[in-house]
Amino acid sequence: MTERQFFSRVELASGRVRFKPDSLPDAAWGEGCLYDPLEEIVA
């Protein structure tokens, strides 16, 4: 990463901005339950 940019919810929802992980908007605006499916679950 060499550059930072800020985007609004509308811009992320429009599909014109590429980002990963898919849960990034929820994490940024504190909505929903966050879970990284690549994270190993240890019980």
C-alpha positions in Angstrom: 0.0 0.0 0.0 1.4 3.3 -1.0 -1.6 5.6 -0.9 -4.6 6.1 1.4 -8.0 7.2 0.3 -11.3 7.8 2.1 -14.6 6.7 0.7 -18.2 7.2 1.8 -20.7 4.4 2.3 -22.4 5.3 -1.0 -19.1 5.0 -2.9 -18.3 1.6 -1.4 -21.9 0.4 -2.1 -21.8 1.6 -5.7 -19.3 -1.1 -6.7 -16.9 1.4 -8.3 -14.3 1.0 -5.5 -12.5 -2.3 -5.1 -11.8 -3.4 -1.5 -11.1 -6.5 0.6 -12.3 -8.0 2.9 -15.9 -7.8 1.9 -16.9 -7.0 5.5 -14.8 -3.7 5.4 -17.9 -1.4 5.2 -19.5 -3.1 8.2 -16.2 -2.9 10.2 -15.7 0.8 9.2 -19.2 1.9 10.3 -19.6 -0.5 13.3 -22.5 -2.5 11.9 -23.2 -6.2 12.1 -21.1 -9.1 13.5 -17.6 -9.3 12.2 -15.9 -12.6 11.4 -12.9 -13.4 9.3 -13.7 -16.7 7.6 -9.9 -17.2 7.1 -9.3 -17.0 10.8 -8.8 -20.4 12.5 -11.5 -21.2 15.1 -10.0 -22.7 18.2 -12.4 -24.0 20.8 
